Amino acid sequence: MTRGTLAVSRDVNNHSFYKKRLEQLGFRDVTVTAAEKDGLNMVINDLDPRLVFIGSRFYEGATAYMMALLLKRYPDLNVAAVSLEKFPPDLALGMIVNGVASYVNFADGADQFYAGLDFIRKGEKYVSPAVEERRMIRNELPKPSQELTERQVTVLRHICNGYTTLEIADVMHLCNKDGQISCVGTVQQPENSKREGTDKGCTVFGVYQNR
């Protein structure tokens, strides 16, 4: 059987539309799913897709990190990220650095978007011009994501449950004898403007725990 196309989207009300549209564009044997994490792994194991499309916000701000984990498990998987609305080029670049092969964004314009999809359909890599521009002007590319350590997950859990920096340092015994936090960079409270994104990240990682 021909290896088909798997599209991953939380927009379940439009799954049938996405399937029909992708098939109209020439993609073969399209399956659309909202499965995530281990459930998505099971779908990939069952279908062995030639290509996987995934929404750039599927895992909220953690999509790049989750793609790194997915590609660690399936290093030969051809993954293309898709944005149907404006999406920060630097975040998209993070997905490319983490091994995502292609990225298309409808905000580039319909013609550019569909041209990119056609490259992907032919088995070629394609990256949005806005992301390529960011890659060219940056002095240094972001480093690929590393899997979170148990200690980092514990810190994230405390942040998600409202602990202050000093409370986290106290609970985790991170203060030295002079009362200074001993692991600079490990404990960091988000700004209020980033709180919502942090909460969504906690949901992705499943680290909420009642205080």
C-alpha positions as CSV (number, residue, x, y, z in Angstrom):
1,M,0.0,0.0,0.0
2,T,1.2,3.5,-0.8
3,R,2.5,5.4,2.2
4,G,0.1,8.3,2.6
5,T,-0.2,11.7,4.2
6,L,-1.0,12.3,7.9
7,A,-2.4,15.7,9.0
8,V,-2.4,16.5,12.7
9,S,-4.8,19.2,13.8
10,R,-7.0,20.1,16.8
11,D,-9.5,21.8,14.6
12,V,-11.7,18.6,14.5
13,N,-14.6,20.4,12.9
14,N,-12.6,21.0,9.8
15,H,-10.9,17.6,9.5
16,S,-13.1,16.5,6.6
17,F,-12.4,19.8,4.8
18,Y,-8.6,19.4,5.3
19,K,-8.6,15.9,4.0
20,K,-10.6,16.9,0.9
21,R,-8.4,19.9,0.2
22,L,-5.2,18.1,0.6
23,E,-6.4,15.3,-1.8
24,Q,-7.4,18.0,-4.3
25,L,-3.9,19.3,-4.1
26,G,-2.5,15.9,-5.0
27,F,-1.6,14.4,-1.7
28,R,-2.3,10.7,-1.5
29,D,-4.2,8.6,1.1
30,V,-4.8,11.5,3.5
31,T,-5.7,10.8,7.1
32,V,-6.5,13.6,9.6
33,T,-6.1,13.1,13.4
34,A,-6.2,15.1,16.6
35,A,-4.2,12.5,18.4
36,E,-1.2,13.8,20.5
37,K,1.8,12.4,22.3
38,D,1.6,8.6,22.7
39,G,-1.7,8.6,20.8
40,L,0.0,10.3,17.8
41,N,2.9,7.8,18.1
42,M,0.4,4.9,17.8
43,V,-1.2,6.5,14.7
44,I,2.2,6.9,13.1
45,N,3.1,3.3,13.9
46,D,-0.1,2.1,12.3
47,L,0.0,4.2,9.1
48,D,3.7,4.6,8.5
49,P,3.0,7.9,6.6
50,R,5.3,9.3,3.9
51,L,4.5,12.8,5.2
52,V,3.2,14.4,8.4
53,F,1.6,17.8,8.4
54,I,1.2,19.4,11.9
55,G,-0.2,22.7,12.9
56,S,2.5,25.1,14.2
57,R,0.3,25.7,17.4
58,F,-0.7,22.1,17.9
59,Y,1.3,22.0,21.2
60,E,1.0,25.7,21.7
61,G,4.4,27.3,22.4
62,A,5.9,23.8,23.0
63,T,5.4,22.6,19.4
64,A,9.1,22.9,18.5
65,Y,10.1,21.0,21.6
66,M,7.5,18.3,21.0
67,M,8.7,17.9,17.3
68,A,12.2,17.3,18.6
69,L,10.9,14.5,20.7
70,L,8.9,13.1,17.9
71,L,11.8,13.1,15.5
72,K,14.1,11.6,18.1
73,R,11.6,8.6,18.1
74,Y,11.1,8.7,14.3
75,P,14.3,10.2,12.8
76,D,13.3,9.4,9.2
77,L,9.9,11.0,9.5
78,N,9.2,13.8,7.0
79,V,7.4,16.5,9.0
80,A,6.0,19.8,7.6
81,A,4.6,22.4,9.9
82,V,1.7,24.5,8.8
83,S,0.4,27.9,9.9
84,L,-2.9,29.2,8.7
85,E,-2.4,32.5,10.5
86,K,0.4,34.8,11.5
87,F,3.1,33.0,13.4
88,P,6.4,34.3,14.8
89,P,9.2,33.4,12.3
90,D,11.6,32.8,15.2
91,L,9.3,30.1,16.6
92,A,9.0,28.6,13.2
93,L,12.8,28.6,12.9
94,G,13.0,26.7,16.1
95,M,10.9,23.9,14.5
96,I,13.3,23.8,11.6
97,V,16.3,23.7,13.9
98,N,14.6,20.8,15.7
99,G,14.4,18.7,12.5
100,V,11.1,19.7,10.9
101,A,11.8,19.5,7.2
102,S,9.4,22.1,5.9
103,Y,7.3,25.1,7.0
104,V,4.5,26.9,5.1
105,N,2.5,29.9,6.3
106,F,-0.7,31.2,4.7
107,A,0.2,34.7,5.9
108,D,2.9,34.7,3.2
109,G,0.1,34.9,0.7
110,A,-2.0,32.2,-1.0
111,D,0.2,31.8,-4.0
112,Q,3.3,31.4,-1.9
113,F,1.5,29.0,0.5
114,Y,0.3,26.7,-2.3
115,A,3.6,26.8,-4.1
116,G,5.2,25.6,-0.9
117,L,2.7,22.8,-0.5
118,D,3.5,21.8,-4.1
119,F,7.2,21.5,-3.3
120,I,6.3,19.4,-0.3
121,R,4.0,17.2,-2.3
122,K,6.9,16.5,-4.7
123,G,9.1,15.4,-1.8
124,E,11.1,18.5,-1.7
125,K,11.8,20.7,1.4
126,Y,10.3,24.1,1.6
127,V,10.7,26.9,4.2
128,S,8.6,30.1,4.3
129,P,10.6,33.1,3.0
130,A,10.0,35.0,6.2
131,V,11.7,32.2,8.2
132,E,14.5,32.0,5.7
133,E,15.0,35.7,6.1
134,R,15.3,35.3,9.9
135,R,17.8,32.5,9.4
136,M,19.9,34.7,7.2
137,I,20.0,37.8,9.4
138,R,20.6,36.0,12.8
139,N,24.2,36.0,14.0
140,E,23.6,32.6,15.6
141,L,20.8,30.0,15.1
142,P,18.9,28.8,18.1
143,K,20.2,25.5,19.5
144,P,18.1,22.4,19.0
145,S,15.9,21.6,22.0
146,Q,17.2,19.2,24.6
147,E,14.8,16.8,26.5
148,L,13.8,18.3,29.8
149,T,15.6,16.8,32.8
150,E,13.6,15.6,35.9
151,R,14.8,18.7,37.8
152,Q,13.6,21.1,35.1
153,V,10.2,19.4,35.0
154,T,10.0,19.8,38.8
155,V,10.8,23.5,38.5
156,L,8.2,23.9,35.8
157,R,5.6,22.1,38.0
158,H,6.3,24.6,40.8
159,I,6.0,27.6,38.5
160,C,2.8,26.3,37.1
161,N,1.4,25.9,40.6
162,G,2.2,29.5,41.5
163,Y,5.3,29.2,43.6
164,T,7.6,32.2,43.7
165,T,11.2,32.0,42.8
166,L,12.3,32.1,46.4
167,E,9.7,29.4,47.3
168,I,11.0,27.1,44.6
169,A,14.6,27.7,45.7
170,D,13.6,26.8,49.3
171,V,11.6,23.7,48.4
172,M,14.3,22.4,46.1
173,H,17.1,23.4,48.4
174,L,18.7,25.6,45.8
175,C,20.1,28.2,48.2
176,N,23.7,28.2,49.3
177,K,24.8,29.1,52.8
178,D,24.7,32.8,52.0
179,G,21.0,32.6,51.0
180,Q,21.7,33.1,47.3
181,I,20.0,31.0,44.7
182,S,22.7,28.6,43.6
183,C,21.5,27.6,40.1
184,V,21.1,30.8,38.0
185,G,18.9,30.1,35.0
186,T,17.2,27.0,36.3
187,V,14.6,28.8,38.3
188,Q,12.9,31.7,36.5
189,Q,9.5,33.1,37.0
190,P,7.7,34.2,33.8
191,E,6.6,37.8,33.3
192,N,2.9,38.4,33.7
193,S,2.6,38.8,29.9
194,K,4.0,35.3,29.5
195,R,1.9,33.7,32.1
196,E,-0.7,32.4,29.7
197,G,1.9,30.8,27.5
198,T,3.5,29.2,30.6
199,D,0.2,27.7,31.7
200,K,-0.4,26.2,28.2
201,G,3.1,24.8,28.3
202,C,2.3,23.2,31.7
203,T,-0.8,21.6,30.1
204,V,1.3,20.2,27.3
205,F,3.8,18.6,29.6
206,G,1.2,17.5,32.0
207,V,2.9,18.9,35.1
208,Y,0.1,20.5,37.0
209,Q,0.0,19.4,40.6
210,N,-2.1,20.9,43.4
211,R,-0.1,22.9,45.8
